[in-house]
Amino acid sequence: MEERFNKILAIALDLKVEEVNSKMSSETVDNWDSLKQMNIIVAMEEEFEISFDEAESILLNTYSSLLVAVREKLPG
């Protein structure tokens, strides 16, 4: 699951998968802007067949918060 998660972030943020790490956030990654944020959310929703509401989507702007949220939405 985490490998797929990291790949999505890498693609959305135009990074190499090796560059993706748990310290990443919209504050630390220059090109993680509001448009990229929405692209990340949509890609996560599609890949993991989950859904975030608008309020959640705005708050999920760090690697860690996004990973926790995705894990919580996954069944079982």
VOGU-3710 file (C-alpha; in Angstrom, 3 decimals, decimal comma):
1> meerfnkila> 0,000/0,000/0,000  2,752/2,428/0,952  4,591/1,755/-2,302  1,488/2,719/-4,300  0,992/5,751/-2,042  4,565/6,940/-2,613  4,271/6,426/-6,361  1,146/8,603/-6,497  2,897/11,396/-4,599  5,944/11,141/-6,833
11> ialdlkveev> 3,879/11,398/-10,011  1,683/14,221/-8,709  4,642/16,257/-7,489  6,986/15,520/-10,411  9,491/13,753/-8,167  11,363/10,470/-8,238  9,855/7,832/-5,961  13,155/7,789/-4,049  12,637/11,464/-3,176  9,292/10,849/-1,475
21> nskmssetvd> 9,610/10,738/2,317  7,636/11,122/5,511  8,895/14,680/6,133  7,229/16,032/2,973  4,468/18,627/3,141  3,086/21,533/1,197  5,448/23,671/3,301  8,596/21,744/2,346  7,948/20,836/-1,306  8,110/23,882/-3,574
31> nwdslkqmni> 5,638/22,687/-6,188  3,048/21,251/-3,743  0,494/23,985/-4,369  -3,304/23,929/-4,169  -3,677/22,436/-7,646  -1,192/19,661/-6,878  -3,036/19,109/-3,586  -6,275/18,415/-5,434  -4,471/16,181/-7,939  -3,010/14,171/-5,049
41> ivameeefei> -6,403/13,791/-3,372  -8,122/12,698/-6,601  -5,329/10,244/-7,417  -5,486/8,727/-3,913  -9,266/8,418/-4,138  -9,041/6,666/-7,499  -6,132/4,372/-6,614  -7,501/3,222/-3,270  -11,223/3,515/-4,092  -11,863/5,848/-1,161
51> sfdeaesill> -13,377/9,294/-0,812  -12,446/12,464/1,066  -14,785/15,342/1,743  -13,728/18,909/1,035  -12,757/19,689/4,631  -10,516/16,617/4,824  -8,930/17,379/1,470  -7,765/20,798/2,611  -6,138/19,440/5,778  -4,284/16,565/4,135
61> ntyssllvav> -1,227/18,562/3,110  1,521/16,482/4,698  2,813/13,036/3,844  1,942/11,744/7,310  -1,575/13,155/7,530  -2,391/11,889/4,058  -0,996/8,418/4,756  -2,969/8,126/8,014  -6,155/9,297/6,308  -5,781/6,832/3,442
71> reklpg> -5,111/3,962/5,861  -8,164/4,883/7,940  -10,392/4,833/4,850  -9,204/1,439/3,631  -11,463/-1,500/4,480  -10,336/-4,062/7,047
//
